[in-house]
Amino acid sequence: MIKEESKKMKKKYWFIVGIFLLSYVWGVWSAVVPSYASATKTELIQKDGLNLSYEYSAQENTNRWRILFSRKSEAENSEQCLKLKILDEKGQTIAYPVNENMVVEEDWLVEKNYSASFEDELMIELPKSTKKLHLLVQMYERTTAKKQNKSSQKTIEKINDSFELTIQDASVTTIEANENDSTSEETETLSSEEFIGPREVTPVSATTVPYNGLTRITPKSYTNKEPDYTTVGESIYPTHSWQPIGQTAVLNHQGGDETSTTWDGLTSWDTSANNYENSYINYGVATKTPDISLRKYASEAAKADEFTVRLNVRGNTIAKSGVDICIVMDNSRSMILTEGNIGGKTKKALADSALQKLIDKFKAAELDAGSLRIGGIIYSSSEDPKFANQTIPMSEAESDWQGLVNAYKNSTSNGNTYTQKALMDAQSMLNASGNPERQKVIFLMTDGAPNYSVEPLEGYVAPSIYYDGMRFTKYNQNTIATGSNLQGNPAGGFGIVYIPLGHRVTGISRLMYSHLTPMNSTAADIREQGMEIHTIAINVQKTLTSEVHTTADLVKGLYRVASKKANTDEKSDNASDYLFHNISTTGEFETSFEEWFNSVIYTVNKGKITDPIGEMFELVGTPKVTEVKKADVPAIEASKMANDPVVSDKTITVENINLYDQQEIQLEYTVRLKKEADGYQSNTWYQLNGRTILEPTPEKNNVALDFGVPSAREKEAEIQIPVEKKWVDKQQTLEDYWTLRAASINVSLQKKQVDGDWQSISTKNLTGNNDWRGYFTVKKDDAIYRVVEEKRVTGYEKASINSEEFTVETLPTEGIILTNKLMLTEASFYKYGNDGKTPFDKNLPTFKVIRKADQKELIAELTPDSSGQVKISNLPLGEFIIEETNVPTGHVKMSEIELKVTENQAGTGLNVTMDGEVTSLVVTNKLKDFTLKVHKLDQNEKELAGASFRLEGTDYDERVSSGTTFIFKGLRPGTYRLTEVGIPEGYKGLKDPVMIQIFDDGTVSIPTSPNVAGSGSVGTEKNLITVKVKNQKQPSGILPQTGSTKRIIVTRIAFGAFGIGSLLSIVYSVYRRKYR
């Protein structure tokens, strides 16, 4: 029994084990091989090089349409562009999925560029309630004519169809794929909110979902200003043209501004001298300092039927829309490990130095205010709070840029590599900086691939996302802040990039095996929003034995983060196809950071000129490219100078054009008109070139800007009559100093008739823009001609002409020159001293003459001659002010004189008035009033109080009787009498008055005596006379002098006292006698 029970127990045990194993195997199989819904496929179009079809598959909660299309131009010289519009059953445009090759324009999904071929697909997922879609299809074809004289482009509509995409009509085909095959063409998606429509998408935080309805960044690009051409028979030439002065076999295209609907209107200028101002086509917001200026023109060469062609390109500093940069710097522990040293320095030390040099170059670039803003993210991993990302806010202040450098230099390198979070933070910073028309750029520097990521929850299969071919639309919010290694750490404590057991993305039911995938998914979100990513990888290598990824895998994962260069083959996938540098030497550090600087600062960066030679012309000699050197413009560095021109298949190409801060290059070559060629017709305008374009930033975008293409013909049996206006109006070493020239002059060519009258046959308008030059063209004949100025310029004499009459044979070699001489005149006035008749002979007054309207100076310093006359010469038409600038000492400044110069009635001379007077004006400098100071002293030269003085003169009588100094003011030239009317007690007073004389020239006369001394003169501040009066002390016992009031009183008191005393003596004597 026991054995039987034991056997039963063993059977039950093995049964349970078997059930467990089967359930485990089933679970693993379900994970590895998910189920797929069947799909149906319907062909829509197979014509004109376009193949269009769609597939339908029913999902659990949605209906999915997959629209596939490919096209290829059938003609060699044609390019195509496809447009799609998709409507739901209610006729509403659905919310289109994001596609990096197409843009939305007026509800149409349109290819970004015309091209010879294109292949792509759209995945559309809508609710079950949507069972039908309406698809509108248009395809346009643009053809460029091969013949040079018909080189205009023509665009036609090749296809215009519409279809219903229904569930019932589709034939059934089954699509299966291995879930771990990242190269599969399968584009199955999760039921993603990004693709459900039609409805408005609500923007969410960039750190939550890096791109889902966020504002698209659309940096302001240039709108190509296409030149206009006119075709007449076999001739084709610029509609808006100009010709070099004296040349009739060339027509060049006019210049203009991108933002203007017109051209500059300049019809001729002199090409014999260097001119870097005229006929440029300008691009950029500010037309006075455009981002890019370009022009192309031809001129007749010395040899018959040869023409010189010149192309100019000028750059500037930072496109006017401005740039916002977020610099993302890796600060993980590996940055300071010695085994990663380069040239004996840690990667962190080299990054510190390179970042400092980059910021220094930005500071030194003298940028316009607000044109550049910089912020930064310093990152490692955030599983430990001390490793958290450090954010340096976006700022235009150079001090804040330096703060980023200092923060990175002073931060401790630690932790793992969580690049995805750093990219999310950078995207958030750039979104928060506002103005979607500014360029938004991320500069990412890292020394390794990531080993931390956000845990993805939902997404869809996307073969373009390296490594696992998945694009994520939803993440575990709880893992964003700290990230996750999505596995256990291997020995040594450092996470690896590869995920050995895989991480299941539940929303897709697939396993993800690499941290490269979420980082690249986030990078794709950022790029598709319109931001640009540049990446520097520092000596990236597989260093851990537990790492499954190869070095090539790691490098590829990093270069796929960067934006792809616009000028690379879309199917090519090499590191050189991306804005990426993998550096391993100290020199590469500086070179790669220099590339960052160039990509931001230079408006022409690695630019390219493509210039095909016209069919009726052949190249003579070798083209050359040179730098146009100018003062105050930095020289082009040797490494940034454009490459030598390359000629292949009659096309000239110049590459590596790098220009900023008004730097300019010039391409020059010579061509010959092939009059011997088949089909050549005389008197026909032929274009010298095919479509000539500048690609200013070919690695960043597909912008192509047209040069105007010149036309030429053989020279005719005609003669040019050059005409030039010369001006004789130089003053102060400057031409047109008084700006009295007319803005333009009309001159007429007249032909003498049989009856002797003159008939005007042509008129030219001369302006400063064409250097006051032009030319008339006439057939060779024996007629007599003359050139006349239609109207005299006000303020100038009638034009003189170097040849009043001439024939073709007697035409002066230099052509006809009309000279306008500025009319000038003279004026004078007389300047005298105080008496109004005596000139100054020393300390002369000086004057300046300025124009009243703008204070422009005619003469800086004028002085009178010995007779007092002040002469003013070289006076032009206008109103002037004469101002005294040096006033003779002691005199009052004269009032300003208004001087007016007008033309006489006949216009042959000038009239002058001063203060409204025609006759010579007489002006004087009046003396300033004098002040007299009288100092009262005793015989010891000490101040003495108690005196009073009186000063008398013509219309003057003043008394002063206090203190020791007596001041008399307001004295004019004349004679004055100073008397002492009060004498200090015990002192002798002045016996005689002091006579003071003030003369008209400011001199002073004071007679001297033992007790009186004085002097007087004019002064810069005031005119002053000083007199010292001494009083000698009265000797003891001597009666006071007569005339002193105090002495008279004392005398009277003394006599009174004597009389009273005598009377009392008499009375006393009588009294004694009586009573004795």
Beta strands, then each sheet from edge to edge (+ up, - down):
strand 1: 39-47
strand 2: 50-58
strand 3: 62-72
strand 4: 78-87
strand 5: 102-105
strand 6: 108-111
strand 7: 117-127
strand 8: 132-144
strand 9: 153-166
strand 10: 171-173
strand 11: 229-232
strand 12: 235-238
strand 13: 241-244
strand 14: 250-253
strand 15: 256-257
strand 16: 268-269
strand 17: 281-283
strand 18: 292-300
strand 19: 306-314
strand 20: 323-330
strand 21: 372-379
strand 22: 390-395
strand 23: 439-446
strand 24: 456-461
strand 25: 470-475
strand 26: 498-505
strand 27: 510-514
strand 28: 532-538
strand 29: 580-583
strand 30: 604-612
strand 31: 617-627
strand 32: 646-648
strand 33: 651-659
strand 34: 664-673
strand 35: 686-687
strand 36: 693-695
strand 37: 705-706
strand 38: 711-712
strand 39: 718-728
strand 40: 744-752
strand 41: 758-767
strand 42: 773-779
strand 43: 785-789
strand 44: 800-801
strand 45: 816-821
strand 46: 825-832
strand 47: 846-851
strand 48: 857-862
strand 49: 869-875
strand 50: 878-886
strand 51: 897-903
strand 52: 910-914
strand 53: 921-924
strand 54: 930-938
strand 55: 948-953
strand 56: 956-960
strand 57: 965-971
strand 58: 974-982
strand 59: 994-998
strand 60: 1004-1005
strand 61: 1012-1017
strand 62: 1023-1031
sheet 1: 7+ 3- 2+ 1- 10+
sheet 2: 5+ 6- 4+ 8- 9+
sheet 3: 11+ 12-
sheet 4: 16+ 13+ 14- 38+ 35-
sheet 5: 15+ 17+ 18- 19+ 34- 31+
sheet 6: 22+ 21- 20- 23- 28- 29-
sheet 7: 24+ 25-
sheet 8: 26+ 27-
sheet 9: 32+ 33- 30+ 36- 37+
sheet 10: 42+ 39- 45- 44+
sheet 11: 41+ 40- 43+
sheet 12: 49+ 46- 53-
sheet 13: 48+ 47- 50+ 51- 52+
sheet 14: 57+ 54- 62- 61+
sheet 15: 56+ 55- 58+ 59- 60+
end
